[in-house]
Amino acid sequence: MIPLVITAKNEEKGIRECLASIINSVVNIERTQPITFSITVVLDDCTDKTESIVQSFDRVSILVSSGGIVAAQRKAVESIESDFIIFSDADIHVEEKALLSITDAMLNNSSLCIAYPTKHPVKPQRNTLLAKALYTYNKTNGFQTKRHYFNGRLFAIRNWYIPTTESLNARIKKLPNCRFYCFEDGIRTDDIFLSRHALATQGRGSIKEVTAGAVHYRPPETYQGMYRTYRRMRMEIERINQLLPDTQDTHHKSGIRKYDRKAIRSAKKMDRFYWYLFRFTLQICKLHYVAERTRYQHFVNRNCPAWETIEESKSPIFIE
């Protein structure tokens, strides 16, 4: 029995398609392979119709958690005993081969810590230059060298571990109170810390991308969506650097990508144009981020809303 856990926070727009694609994949795999899946959705502070949509699917059980994706994953881990667990976002479309390939990778290699499939962005719904630039960036991986971190949209993991906020209290107390970073929240995202932990403890061979099958997702299409995505990633990297400074060396060795100049030069003319537009907008995001960080650190008497919804990414992938 392989546990498959979908973490969901207000996903009423896309979770029906996500669950349908996962259940269809599971049913087809179980017909031909000697394995069985259990499917659980963890509802993370949902206030919309996500729960009622999930309840309409027969094969799915429900857990309820509060406090973000790490708390949702912890809730699942606490209630499941298995050699490995598969985690999925609730706003993606999962191909059958993608689910089978990461399952096979884990079953056939007991030393593998994390397996994840290739991800493919879907074409934007908006017809703006920025939407096209963001799509091109995601389609081409930004013309960057491969990073050894995994992406958290769909992945199988053995020995899931993220330190609790309580276990970090001694470190948190040594850090300054900060309305921007809010260190008292502990680790907020999954894939950045889990990548660092696997790489530091087991090396690069412990994380594997499988290319048979893919997950499809809807990337940001607006400046707001781009900035919120950038802020999530950069803020969590900076937070973990300060909460767990001993992980910084792993990040510098394995978590930073560089631009592939040869790939840029050989790219199609329009793809290069969109890449330059993305790069220009990214510089604006960086300035925006520094300004916002300064404002919350010195002038604002409330916490920064670090996990604001990226609305365009919640639209259905293929099913309208």
PASEBA-1860 file (N, C-alpha, C; in nm, 3 decimals):
! residues 320
1> MIPLVITA> 0.084/-0.120/0.000/0.000/0.000/0.000/0.088/0.124/0.000 ~ 0.075/0.206/-0.102/0.156/0.328/-0.116/0.067/0.448/-0.086 ~ 0.097/0.524/0.018/0.016/0.641/0.049/0.045/0.757/-0.045 ~ -0.060/0.817/-0.097/-0.050/0.933/-0.185/-0.131/1.044/-0.119 ~ -0.063/1.154/-0.087/-0.124/1.261/-0.008/-0.128/1.391/-0.090 ~ -0.245/1.451/-0.100/-0.261/1.580/-0.168/-0.286/1.685/-0.061 ~ -0.202/1.786/-0.056/-0.223/1.897/0.037/-0.300/2.007/-0.035 ~ -0.403/2.059/0.031/-0.492/2.154/-0.037/-0.530/2.268/0.053
9> KNEEKGIR> -0.516/2.389/0.003/-0.563/2.510/0.073/-0.646/2.594/-0.023 ~ -0.777/2.593/-0.006/-0.869/2.670/-0.090/-0.843/2.645/-0.239 ~ -0.864/2.520/-0.279/-0.833/2.477/-0.416/-0.958/2.439/-0.494 ~ -1.070/2.509/-0.468/-1.196/2.470/-0.530/-1.194/2.478/-0.683 ~ -1.107/2.563/-0.739/-1.105/2.578/-0.884/-1.038/2.461/-0.956 ~ -0.937/2.402/-0.893/-0.858/2.303/-0.966/-0.851/2.165/-0.907 ~ -0.899/2.145/-0.784/-0.877/2.015/-0.721/-0.957/1.903/-0.785 ~ -1.070/1.936/-0.846/-1.147/1.832/-0.912/-1.066/1.769/-1.026
17> ECLASIIN> -1.004/1.853/-1.107/-0.922/1.800/-1.217/-0.801/1.725/-1.164 ~ -0.738/1.781/-1.060/-0.621/1.715/-1.002/-0.657/1.576/-0.951 ~ -0.764/1.566/-0.872/-0.804/1.436/-0.817/-0.844/1.340/-0.928 ~ -0.915/1.391/-1.028/-0.956/1.303/-1.139/-0.835/1.245/-1.210 ~ -0.732/1.327/-1.233/-0.613/1.278/-1.302/-0.536/1.179/-1.215 ~ -0.531/1.204/-1.085/-0.460/1.112/-0.995/-0.535/0.980/-0.982 ~ -0.666/0.986/-0.962/-0.745/0.862/-0.947/-0.742/0.781/-1.075 ~ -0.752/0.847/-1.190/-0.743/0.776/-1.317/-0.608/0.706/-1.330
25> SVVNIERT> -0.500/0.775/-1.291/-0.366/0.715/-1.298/-0.356/0.597/-1.203 ~ -0.406/0.614/-1.082/-0.399/0.508/-0.982/-0.474/0.383/-1.029 ~ -0.594/0.401/-1.080/-0.676/0.288/-1.126/-0.605/0.212/-1.238 ~ -0.549/0.285/-1.333/-0.481/0.218/-1.445/-0.354/0.148/-1.400 ~ -0.281/0.207/-1.307/-0.159/0.143/-1.257/-0.193/0.017/-1.179 ~ -0.296/0.024/-1.096/-0.334/-0.092/-1.015/-0.384/-0.209/-1.100 ~ -0.433/-0.181/-1.220/-0.478/-0.288/-1.309/-0.363/-0.373/-1.361 ~ -0.245/-0.310/-1.372/-0.133/-0.379/-1.437/-0.015/-0.405/-1.344
33> QPITFSIT> -0.015/-0.344/-1.226/0.098/-0.358/-1.134/0.052/-0.416/-1.000 ~ 0.138/-0.491/-0.933/0.101/-0.551/-0.803/0.116/-0.452/-0.687 ~ 0.060/-0.334/-0.703/0.067/-0.232/-0.599/-0.069/-0.167/-0.583 ~ -0.090/-0.110/-0.465/-0.215/-0.041/-0.435/-0.183/0.094/-0.372 ~ -0.265/0.192/-0.404/-0.247/0.326/-0.350/-0.361/0.359/-0.253 ~ -0.328/0.434/-0.150/-0.431/0.498/-0.068/-0.420/0.648/-0.095 ~ -0.533/0.714/-0.111/-0.534/0.856/-0.146/-0.596/0.936/-0.033 ~ -0.521/1.035/0.014/-0.566/1.121/0.123/-0.550/1.267/0.083
41> VVLDDCTD> -0.650/1.346/0.111/-0.640/1.491/0.094/-0.632/1.554/0.233 ~ -0.529/1.636/0.254/-0.518/1.709/0.380/-0.566/1.852/0.355 ~ -0.675/1.889/0.420/-0.734/2.022/0.404/-0.664/2.118/0.500 ~ -0.595/2.216/0.443/-0.515/2.310/0.521/-0.589/2.444/0.534 ~ -0.659/2.461/0.643/-0.732/2.587/0.668/-0.820/2.628/0.551 ~ -0.892/2.534/0.493/-0.977/2.564/0.377/-1.104/2.636/0.421 ~ -1.137/2.742/0.348/-1.258/2.819/0.378/-1.352/2.825/0.257 ~ -1.318/2.754/0.150/-1.402/2.756/0.030/-1.471/2.620/0.015
49> KTESIVQS> -1.500/2.579/-0.108/-1.575/2.455/-0.132/-1.485/2.333/-0.154 ~ -1.355/2.345/-0.122/-1.264/2.234/-0.146/-1.312/2.106/-0.079 ~ -1.352/2.114/0.045/-1.390/1.992/0.119/-1.508/1.921/0.053 ~ -1.611/1.996/0.013/-1.728/1.932/-0.047/-1.694/1.868/-0.181 ~ -1.602/1.928/-0.256/-1.558/1.869/-0.383/-1.482/1.739/-0.357 ~ -1.394/1.740/-0.259/-1.317/1.620/-0.226/-1.411/1.507/-0.180 ~ -1.513/1.542/-0.104/-1.606/1.441/-0.053/-1.684/1.371/-0.164 ~ -1.688/1.429/-0.282/-1.760/1.368/-0.393/-1.681/1.256/-0.460
57> FDRVSILV> -1.556/1.237/-0.420/-1.472/1.130/-0.476/-1.468/1.013/-0.378 ~ -1.503/0.894/-0.428/-1.518/0.776/-0.342/-1.387/0.727/-0.282 ~ -1.278/0.732/-0.357/-1.154/0.668/-0.313/-1.071/0.754/-0.218 ~ -1.120/0.869/-0.183/-1.036/0.966/-0.113/-1.078/0.978/0.034 ~ -0.980/0.972/0.123/-1.004/1.003/0.265/-0.954/1.144/0.294 ~ -0.999/1.200/0.404/-0.972/1.341/0.436/-0.909/1.354/0.574 ~ -0.807/1.438/0.582/-0.752/1.484/0.709/-0.762/1.636/0.710 ~ -0.762/1.694/0.828/-0.771/1.839/0.843/-0.651/1.888/0.923
65> SSGGIVAA> -0.588/1.995/0.874/-0.473/2.051/0.945/-0.482/2.203/0.941 ~ -0.389/2.267/1.011/-0.384/2.413/1.015/-0.240/2.457/1.023 ~ -0.205/2.563/0.946/-0.071/2.619/0.960/0.018/2.608/0.840 ~ -0.033/2.567/0.724/0.049/2.565/0.604/0.087/2.426/0.556 ~ 0.162/2.422/0.445/0.191/2.295/0.379/0.277/2.202/0.463 ~ 0.371/2.256/0.541/0.455/2.170/0.625/0.370/2.104/0.733 ~ 0.280/2.179/0.794/0.191/2.122/0.895/0.100/2.016/0.832 ~ 0.055/2.040/0.708/-0.030/1.943/0.640/0.046/1.814/0.612
73> QRKAVESI> 0.169/1.825/0.566/0.249/1.706/0.542/0.278/1.633/0.673 ~ 0.308/1.707/0.778/0.336/1.645/0.907/0.214/1.565/0.956 ~ 0.095/1.623/0.935/-0.028/1.554/0.975/-0.040/1.420/0.903 ~ -0.007/1.418/0.775/-0.014/1.294/0.699/0.091/1.194/0.745 ~ 0.212/1.242/0.765/0.322/1.154/0.807/0.291/1.090/0.942 ~ 0.232/1.166/1.032/0.201/1.114/1.166/0.098/1.003/1.162 ~ 0.012/1.003/1.060/-0.098/0.906/1.057/-0.073/0.790/0.961 ~ 0.045/0.789/0.896/0.074/0.687/0.795/0.207/0.620/0.826
81> ESDFIIFS> 0.209/0.488/0.815/0.333/0.413/0.825/0.360/0.347/0.691 ~ 0.470/0.385/0.628/0.504/0.333/0.496/0.651/0.358/0.469 ~ 0.708/0.280/0.377/0.848/0.299/0.340/0.869/0.436/0.278 ~ 0.773/0.480/0.197/0.779/0.613/0.139/0.639/0.666/0.115 ~ 0.628/0.796/0.098/0.501/0.863/0.076/0.512/0.948/-0.050 ~ 0.404/0.956/-0.125/0.397/1.045/-0.241/0.313/1.166/-0.201 ~ 0.369/1.285/-0.221/0.298/1.410/-0.195/0.265/1.479/-0.327 ~ 0.150/1.543/-0.332/0.108/1.615/-0.452/0.045/1.748/-0.414
89> DADIHVEE> 0.071/1.850/-0.496/-0.007/1.973/-0.487/-0.148/1.946/-0.538 ~ -0.238/2.039/-0.515/-0.377/2.020/-0.554/-0.414/2.098/-0.680 ~ -0.317/2.166/-0.743/-0.347/2.248/-0.860/-0.268/2.204/-0.982 ~ -0.248/2.072/-0.996/-0.172/2.018/-1.109/-0.254/1.909/-1.178 ~ -0.207/1.870/-1.296/-0.263/1.756/-1.368/-0.154/1.651/-1.378 ~ -0.181/1.531/-1.330/-0.079/1.426/-1.318/-0.097/1.322/-1.428 ~ 0.008/1.299/-1.506/0.005/1.192/-1.606/0.028/1.058/-1.537 ~ -0.035/0.954/-1.592/-0.020/0.820/-1.537/0.127/0.777/-1.533
97> KALLSITD> 0.201/0.803/-1.640/0.342/0.761/-1.644/0.425/0.833/-1.539 ~ 0.388/0.956/-1.506/0.462/1.030/-1.404/0.448/0.963/-1.268 ~ 0.326/0.927/-1.233/0.302/0.861/-1.104/0.369/0.725/-1.100 ~ 0.358/0.650/-1.208/0.420/0.517/-1.212/0.572/0.526/-1.206 ~ 0.630/0.623/-1.275/0.775/0.631/-1.282/0.837/0.666/-1.148 ~ 0.776/0.757/-1.072/0.835/0.790/-0.941/0.813/0.675/-0.843 ~ 0.700/0.603/-0.857/0.675/0.486/-0.772/0.778/0.377/-0.800 ~ 0.799/0.347/-0.928/0.898/0.246/-0.965/1.038/0.284/-0.918
105> AMLNNSSL> 1.073/0.412/-0.931/1.205/0.456/-0.889/1.228/0.430/-0.741 ~ 1.127/0.456/-0.660/1.140/0.434/-0.516/1.139/0.286/-0.481 ~ 1.056/0.207/-0.549/1.048/0.063/-0.520/1.175/-0.010/-0.562 ~ 1.239/0.037/-0.667/1.355/-0.033/-0.722/1.489/0.017/-0.669 ~ 1.487/0.122/-0.587/1.613/0.176/-0.534/1.590/0.221/-0.390 ~ 1.623/0.134/-0.296/1.597/0.163/-0.155/1.684/0.274/-0.100 ~ 1.791/0.311/-0.172/1.878/0.420/-0.125/1.833/0.556/-0.176 ~ 1.732/0.557/-0.263/1.681/0.682/-0.318/1.594/0.751/-0.214
113> CIAYPTKH> 1.619/0.878/-0.192/1.543/0.953/-0.092/1.421/1.021/-0.153 ~ 1.440/1.082/-0.271/1.332/1.159/-0.334/1.331/1.131/-0.484 ~ 1.212/1.107/-0.538/1.194/1.096/-0.683/1.082/1.190/-0.724 ~ 1.104/1.260/-0.834/1.002/1.354/-0.880/1.002/1.355/-1.033 ~ 0.887/1.385/-1.096/0.878/1.383/-1.241/0.908/1.520/-1.302 ~ 0.927/1.519/-1.432/0.940/1.643/-1.507/0.810/1.723/-1.497 ~ 0.821/1.855/-1.498/0.701/1.938/-1.494/0.691/2.021/-1.622 ~ 0.570/2.035/-1.673/0.546/2.110/-1.796/0.444/2.221/-1.771
121> PVKPQRNT> 0.479/2.345/-1.802/0.380/2.453/-1.790/0.280/2.447/-1.905 ~ 0.157/2.488/-1.878/0.059/2.498/-1.986/0.060/2.641/-2.039 ~ 0.017/2.659/-2.161/0.020/2.790/-2.223/-0.070/2.888/-2.147 ~ -0.031/3.013/-2.143/-0.106/3.111/-2.063/-0.244/3.140/-2.120 ~ -0.334/3.178/-2.031/-0.467/3.221/-2.073/-0.465/3.366/-2.117 ~ -0.375/3.444/-2.061/-0.362/3.585/-2.097/-0.274/3.600/-2.220 ~ -0.301/3.704/-2.298/-0.226/3.726/-2.422/-0.128/3.842/-2.406 ~ -0.074/3.860/-2.287/0.019/3.970/-2.262/0.163/3.925/-2.285
129> LLAKALYT> 0.251/4.022/-2.306/0.392/3.989/-2.325/0.450/3.924/-2.199 ~ 0.410/3.973/-2.082/0.465/3.916/-1.959/0.417/3.773/-1.938 ~ 0.290/3.745/-1.968/0.240/3.608/-1.956/0.319/3.514/-2.047 ~ 0.349/3.560/-2.168/0.426/3.478/-2.262/0.570/3.463/-2.214 ~ 0.625/3.570/-2.155/0.762/3.563/-2.104/0.772/3.465/-1.987 ~ 0.674/3.467/-1.898/0.675/3.375/-1.784/0.658/3.231/-1.830 ~ 0.573/3.211/-1.930/0.557/3.077/-1.986/0.687/3.029/-2.050 ~ 0.752/3.115/-2.127/0.878/3.079/-2.192/0.985/3.048/-2.089
137> YNKTNGFQ> 0.992/3.127/-1.984/1.091/3.102/-1.878/1.070/2.964/-1.818 ~ 0.946/2.930/-1.786/0.919/2.799/-1.726/0.937/2.685/-1.825 ~ 0.903/2.710/-1.950/0.917/2.606/-2.053/1.063/2.570/-2.076 ~ 1.150/2.669/-2.070/1.292/2.649/-2.099/1.378/2.636/-1.973 ~ 1.311/2.633/-1.855/1.384/2.636/-1.727/1.477/2.757/-1.719 ~ 1.435/2.865/-1.784/1.510/2.989/-1.776/1.645/2.986/-1.842 ~ 1.667/2.890/-1.933/1.799/2.873/-1.996/1.908/2.867/-1.888 ~ 1.882/2.788/-1.786/1.977/2.776/-1.676/2.026/2.633/-1.663
145> TKRHYFNG> 2.141/2.618/-1.601/2.195/2.486/-1.575/2.106/2.414/-1.474 ~ 2.114/2.284/-1.472/2.030/2.203/-1.385/2.062/2.229/-1.239 ~ 1.957/2.245/-1.159/1.973/2.259/-1.015/1.942/2.124/-0.950 ~ 2.006/2.093/-0.842/1.991/1.961/-0.782/1.876/1.955/-0.682 ~ 1.810/2.068/-0.658/1.689/2.065/-0.576/1.576/1.999/-0.656 ~ 1.477/1.945/-0.587/1.361/1.892/-0.656/1.247/1.992/-0.648 ~ 1.146/1.976/-0.735/1.029/2.063/-0.726/0.919/1.990/-0.650 ~ 0.844/2.067/-0.571/0.750/2.005/-0.479/0.610/1.981/-0.532
153> RLFAIRNW> 0.589/1.991/-0.660/0.453/1.975/-0.711/0.404/1.831/-0.697 ~ 0.490/1.735/-0.727/0.460/1.593/-0.707/0.592/1.524/-0.680 ~ 0.601/1.452/-0.569/0.727/1.384/-0.539/0.703/1.270/-0.441 ~ 0.787/1.169/-0.451/0.787/1.058/-0.357/0.907/1.077/-0.266 ~ 0.889/1.054/-0.138/0.997/1.079/-0.042/1.003/0.968/0.063 ~ 1.124/0.929/0.094/1.151/0.832/0.198/1.206/0.907/0.321 ~ 1.158/0.874/0.438/1.205/0.936/0.563/1.184/1.087/0.563 ~ 1.060/1.127/0.541/1.027/1.270/0.544/1.066/1.329/0.678
161> YIPTTESL> 1.135/1.442/0.674/1.174/1.508/0.799/1.187/1.658/0.777 ~ 1.111/1.734/0.854/1.127/1.879/0.864/1.120/1.914/1.012 ~ 1.219/1.987/1.065/1.217/2.016/1.208/1.094/2.097/1.248 ~ 1.041/2.067/1.365/0.925/2.140/1.415/0.968/2.279/1.462 ~ 0.870/2.366/1.472/0.898/2.500/1.523/0.951/2.492/1.667 ~ 0.895/2.398/1.743/0.939/2.382/1.882/1.086/2.343/1.889 ~ 1.131/2.256/1.799/1.270/2.214/1.802/1.365/2.326/1.759 ~ 1.310/2.429/1.693/1.391/2.542/1.648/1.385/2.660/1.744
169> NARIKKLP> 1.313/2.646/1.853/1.290/2.759/1.943/1.419/2.822/1.993 ~ 1.517/2.738/2.026/1.644/2.792/2.078/1.710/2.882/1.975 ~ 1.704/2.840/1.847/1.762/2.922/1.740/1.678/3.047/1.717 ~ 1.545/3.031/1.719/1.456/3.144/1.693/1.477/3.254/1.796 ~ 1.497/3.217/1.922/1.515/3.316/2.028/1.641/3.399/2.009 ~ 1.739/3.344/1.938/1.863/3.417/1.915/1.853/3.515/1.798 ~ 1.747/3.499/1.718/1.728/3.586/1.602/1.643/3.707/1.641 ~ 1.663/3.820/1.576/1.583/3.939/1.609/1.437/3.921/1.567
177> NCRFYCFE> 1.347/3.978/1.643/1.206/3.978/1.602/1.194/4.053/1.471 ~ 1.124/3.993/1.376/1.119/4.053/1.242/0.980/4.034/1.183 ~ 0.914/4.144/1.149/0.781/4.139/1.089/0.785/4.083/0.947 ~ 0.901/4.087/0.885/0.912/4.038/0.748/0.935/3.887/0.745 ~ 1.035/3.840/0.818/1.069/3.698/0.814/0.982/3.611/0.905 ~ 0.934/3.665/1.015/0.850/3.589/1.108/0.911/3.452/1.140 ~ 1.031/3.454/1.197/1.102/3.331/1.226/1.024/3.237/1.318 ~ 0.933/3.295/1.397/0.857/3.212/1.490/0.766/3.112/1.420
185> DGIRTDDI> 0.747/3.128/1.289/0.666/3.032/1.212/0.744/2.905/1.179 ~ 0.875/2.903/1.200/0.954/2.786/1.164/0.967/2.769/1.014 ~ 0.985/2.645/0.969/0.999/2.616/0.826/0.862/2.624/0.760 ~ 0.849/2.704/0.654/0.719/2.725/0.592/0.695/2.640/0.467 ~ 0.800/2.617/0.390/0.783/2.542/0.265/0.855/2.409/0.273 ~ 0.819/2.320/0.182/0.872/2.184/0.192/0.997/2.159/0.109 ~ 0.994/2.193/-0.021/1.098/2.142/-0.110/1.236/2.204/-0.087 ~ 1.244/2.328/-0.039/1.375/2.389/-0.018/1.449/2.318/0.095
193> FLSRHALA> 1.383/2.303/0.211/1.450/2.234/0.321/1.473/2.086/0.289 ~ 1.372/2.018/0.235/1.386/1.875/0.208/1.499/1.848/0.109 ~ 1.516/1.936/0.011/1.627/1.921/-0.084/1.760/1.935/-0.012 ~ 1.774/2.039/0.069/1.899/2.060/0.142/1.929/1.942/0.234 ~ 1.827/1.893/0.302/1.848/1.785/0.398/1.894/1.657/0.326 ~ 1.826/1.623/0.217/1.864/1.501/0.143/2.004/1.513/0.085 ~ 2.036/1.629/0.028/2.168/1.649/-0.032/2.278/1.646/0.073 ~ 2.252/1.706/0.188/2.354/1.712/0.293/2.377/1.577/0.358
201> TQGRGSIK> 2.272/1.498/0.374/2.285/1.372/0.446/2.316/1.253/0.356 ~ 2.271/1.259/0.228/2.286/1.142/0.141/2.349/1.172/0.005 ~ 2.372/1.297/-0.027/2.439/1.331/-0.152/2.345/1.347/-0.269 ~ 2.402/1.391/-0.382/2.320/1.423/-0.500/2.248/1.302/-0.557 ~ 2.304/1.183/-0.539/2.239/1.064/-0.591/2.111/1.028/-0.520 ~ 2.079/1.097/-0.410/1.958/1.064/-0.334/1.833/1.130/-0.391 ~ 1.850/1.223/-0.485/1.737/1.290/-0.548/1.741/1.261/-0.697 ~ 1.628/1.214/-0.751/1.626/1.175/-0.893/1.504/1.233/-0.963
209> EVTAGAVH> 1.529/1.295/-1.078/1.419/1.336/-1.165/1.395/1.227/-1.267 ~ 1.271/1.182/-1.278/1.235/1.081/-1.377/1.164/1.150/-1.492 ~ 1.194/1.108/-1.612/1.145/1.181/-1.730/1.032/1.110/-1.803 ~ 0.992/0.992/-1.756/0.878/0.923/-1.817/0.750/0.979/-1.757 ~ 0.677/1.055/-1.835/0.557/1.119/-1.783/0.590/1.253/-1.721 ~ 0.487/1.333/-1.697/0.508/1.467/-1.645/0.387/1.512/-1.565 ~ 0.408/1.618/-1.488/0.295/1.689/-1.427/0.281/1.822/-1.501 ~ 0.158/1.863/-1.520/0.128/1.988/-1.588/0.077/2.088/-1.485
217> YRPPETYQ> 0.120/2.213/-1.499/0.082/2.316/-1.404/0.066/2.448/-1.477 ~ 0.001/2.542/-1.408/-0.021/2.674/-1.466/0.069/2.774/-1.395 ~ 0.172/2.825/-1.462/0.263/2.920/-1.398/0.201/3.059/-1.385 ~ 0.265/3.149/-1.311/0.214/3.286/-1.302/0.204/3.351/-1.440 ~ 0.110/3.444/-1.453/0.092/3.513/-1.580/0.093/3.665/-1.562 ~ 0.100/3.711/-1.439/0.093/3.855/-1.411/0.214/3.895/-1.328 ~ 0.236/4.026/-1.320/0.345/4.072/-1.233/0.317/4.035/-1.088 ~ 0.193/4.049/-1.044/0.160/4.014/-0.906/0.192/3.868/-0.879
225> GMYRTYRR> 0.152/3.779/-0.971/0.180/3.637/-0.953/0.328/3.607/-0.956 ~ 0.400/3.674/-1.046/0.545/3.655/-1.054/0.611/3.700/-0.926 ~ 0.572/3.817/-0.876/0.636/3.869/-0.756/0.605/3.782/-0.635 ~ 0.481/3.736/-0.622/0.447/3.652/-0.508/0.523/3.519/-0.512 ~ 0.542/3.465/-0.632/0.622/3.343/-0.645/0.767/3.369/-0.607 ~ 0.822/3.478/-0.657/0.960/3.515/-0.625/0.978/3.538/-0.475 ~ 0.884/3.610/-0.415/0.895/3.641/-0.272/0.890/3.514/-0.188 ~ 0.800/3.422/-0.221/0.793/3.294/-0.147/0.929/3.225/-0.146
233> MRMEIERI> 0.987/3.212/-0.267/1.111/3.137/-0.280/1.227/3.209/-0.211 ~ 1.245/3.337/-0.243/1.360/3.407/-0.188/1.349/3.423/-0.037 ~ 1.228/3.455/0.012/1.212/3.471/0.156/1.243/3.342/0.229 ~ 1.196/3.227/0.176/1.220/3.102/0.247/1.367/3.062/0.244 ~ 1.435/3.091/0.133/1.580/3.065/0.129/1.651/3.148/0.235 ~ 1.616/3.275/0.244/1.679/3.362/0.344/1.641/3.322/0.486 ~ 1.516/3.280/0.506/1.474/3.238/0.639/1.550/3.112/0.683 ~ 1.560/3.013/0.594/1.630/2.890/0.629/1.779/2.916/0.650
241> NQLLPDTQ> 1.835/3.008/0.571/1.976/3.042/0.591/2.002/3.091/0.733 ~ 1.904/3.163/0.790/1.922/3.216/0.924/1.876/3.118/1.033 ~ 1.770/3.043/1.005/1.723/2.944/1.101/1.819/2.826/1.111 ~ 1.873/2.785/0.997/1.962/2.669/0.990/2.086/2.705/0.909 ~ 2.173/2.788/0.963/2.289/2.836/0.886/2.383/2.726/0.838 ~ 2.378/2.610/0.904/2.465/2.500/0.862/2.422/2.440/0.728 ~ 2.303/2.478/0.677/2.257/2.426/0.548/2.297/2.516/0.431 ~ 2.357/2.632/0.461/2.390/2.726/0.354/2.494/2.669/0.257
249> DTHHKSGI> 2.589/2.594/0.309/2.692/2.538/0.223/2.632/2.445/0.118 ~ 2.536/2.365/0.160/2.466/2.276/0.066/2.394/2.358/-0.040 ~ 2.330/2.467/0.000/2.260/2.552/-0.097/2.357/2.610/-0.199 ~ 2.470/2.658/-0.155/2.567/2.718/-0.248/2.624/2.614/-0.345 ~ 2.640/2.491/-0.300/2.697/2.387/-0.385/2.596/2.325/-0.481 ~ 2.470/2.314/-0.437/2.374/2.236/-0.515/2.244/2.307/-0.547 ~ 2.218/2.424/-0.487/2.088/2.487/-0.504/2.086/2.609/-0.592 ~ 2.200/2.646/-0.648/2.207/2.768/-0.729/2.232/2.731/-0.874
257> RKYDRKAI> 2.151/2.786/-0.962/2.168/2.762/-1.105/2.238/2.880/-1.172 ~ 2.303/2.853/-1.285/2.369/2.957/-1.362/2.309/2.959/-1.502 ~ 2.318/3.074/-1.566/2.263/3.084/-1.702/2.351/3.011/-1.801 ~ 2.286/2.941/-1.891/2.354/2.865/-1.996/2.362/2.955/-2.120 ~ 2.473/3.023/-2.136/2.485/3.120/-2.244/2.474/3.055/-2.381 ~ 2.524/2.935/-2.394/2.516/2.864/-2.522/2.371/2.837/-2.559 ~ 2.290/2.794/-2.460/2.148/2.768/-2.486/2.075/2.896/-2.522 ~ 2.111/3.006/-2.460/2.047/3.134/-2.490/2.078/3.177/-2.633
265> RSAKKMDR> 2.204/3.165/-2.672/2.243/3.205/-2.808/2.176/3.120/-2.914 ~ 2.153/2.993/-2.885/2.094/2.903/-2.985/1.942/2.900/-2.982 ~ 1.881/2.973/-2.890/1.735/2.974/-2.877/1.670/3.051/-2.991 ~ 1.542/3.028/-3.012/1.466/3.102/-3.111/1.464/3.250/-3.073 ~ 1.454/3.336/-3.174/1.460/3.480/-3.152/1.355/3.527/-3.053 ~ 1.230/3.480/-3.068/1.123/3.525/-2.980/1.143/3.472/-2.838 ~ 1.196/3.351/-2.826/1.224/3.297/-2.693/1.330/3.380/-2.622 ~ 1.430/3.427/-2.699/1.531/3.514/-2.638/1.469/3.646/-2.596
273> FYWYLFRF> 1.380/3.700/-2.679/1.312/3.825/-2.643/1.235/3.809/-2.513 ~ 1.157/3.700/-2.503/1.079/3.677/-2.382/1.170/3.653/-2.262 ~ 1.284/3.591/-2.283/1.379/3.568/-2.174/1.433/3.702/-2.123 ~ 1.468/3.791/-2.216/1.517/3.923/-2.174/1.408/4.002/-2.102 ~ 1.284/3.989/-2.149/1.173/4.056/-2.081/1.156/3.999/-1.940 ~ 1.165/3.867/-1.927/1.158/3.806/-1.795/1.268/3.859/-1.704 ~ 1.390/3.866/-1.757/1.503/3.911/-1.677/1.484/4.057/-1.631 ~ 1.431/4.139/-1.721/1.405/4.279/-1.685/1.302/4.287/-1.573
281> TLQICKLH> 1.194/4.210/-1.587/1.089/4.212/-1.485/1.140/4.153/-1.354 ~ 1.229/4.055/-1.362/1.287/3.997/-1.242/1.365/4.102/-1.162 ~ 1.435/4.191/-1.232/1.507/4.297/-1.161/1.410/4.388/-1.086 ~ 1.294/4.412/-1.145/1.192/4.491/-1.076/1.143/4.416/-0.953 ~ 1.123/4.285/-0.967/1.082/4.203/-0.852/1.184/4.212/-0.739 ~ 1.312/4.209/-0.775/1.417/4.215/-0.673/1.414/4.348/-0.600 ~ 1.397/4.458/-0.674/1.388/4.590/-0.610/1.263/4.599/-0.523 ~ 1.153/4.546/-0.573/1.027/4.543/-0.499/1.046/4.466/-0.368
289> YVAERTRY> 1.115/4.354/-0.376/1.138/4.270/-0.258/1.221/4.343/-0.153 ~ 1.328/4.405/-0.196/1.414/4.477/-0.101/1.336/4.591/-0.035 ~ 1.256/4.662/-0.115/1.177/4.772/-0.060/1.075/4.720/0.040 ~ 1.009/4.609/0.007/0.909/4.554/0.098/0.974/4.501/0.226 ~ 1.087/4.436/0.212/1.160/4.387/0.330/1.198/4.503/0.423 ~ 1.248/4.610/0.364/1.286/4.727/0.444/1.165/4.788/0.513 ~ 1.055/4.795/0.441/0.933/4.854/0.498/0.884/4.775/0.618 ~ 0.880/4.641/0.606/0.831/4.559/0.716/0.930/4.553/0.832
297> QHFVNRNC> 1.058/4.564/0.802/1.158/4.559/0.908/1.164/4.687/0.991 ~ 1.124/4.800/0.929/1.145/4.927/0.998/1.021/5.016/1.013 ~ 0.919/4.996/0.930/0.811/5.094/0.929/0.670/5.037/0.950 ~ 0.652/4.906/0.935/0.518/4.848/0.940/0.503/4.765/1.067 ~ 0.392/4.783/1.137/0.371/4.713/1.263/0.276/4.594/1.246 ~ 0.296/4.517/1.140/0.220/4.393/1.120/0.309/4.297/1.041 ~ 0.274/4.169/1.043/0.356/4.068/0.975/0.333/4.071/0.824 ~ 0.437/4.043/0.751/0.428/4.037/0.604/0.349/3.913/0.561
305> PAWETIEE> 0.250/3.930/0.473/0.173/3.815/0.425/0.252/3.737/0.320 ~ 0.331/3.642/0.366/0.429/3.577/0.279/0.369/3.473/0.186 ~ 0.246/3.428/0.210/0.193/3.317/0.131/0.061/3.357/0.065 ~ 0.062/3.471/-0.002/-0.058/3.516/-0.071/-0.085/3.431/-0.194 ~ -0.212/3.414/-0.226/-0.253/3.327/-0.337/-0.208/3.383/-0.471 ~ -0.162/3.294/-0.558/-0.130/3.328/-0.697/-0.251/3.283/-0.780 ~ -0.343/3.375/-0.801/-0.475/3.340/-0.852/-0.470/3.264/-0.984 ~ -0.386/3.309/-1.077/-0.387/3.247/-1.210/-0.341/3.102/-1.207
313> SKSPIFIE> -0.262/3.064/-1.106/-0.213/2.927/-1.099/-0.321/2.831/-1.050 ~ -0.434/2.883/-1.002/-0.540/2.800/-0.949/-0.644/2.761/-1.054 ~ -0.633/2.817/-1.174/-0.730/2.782/-1.279/-0.708/2.639/-1.325 ~ -0.814/2.571/-1.373/-0.797/2.435/-1.422/-0.690/2.428/-1.530 ~ -0.624/2.314/-1.541/-0.516/2.298/-1.637/-0.572/2.269/-1.775 ~ -0.651/2.164/-1.787/-0.707/2.125/-1.917/-0.859/2.129/-1.918 ~ -0.922/2.105/-1.805/-1.067/2.098/-1.797/-1.124/2.233/-1.761 ~ -1.210/2.285/-1.843/-1.273/2.415/-1.813/-1.414/2.393/-1.758
END
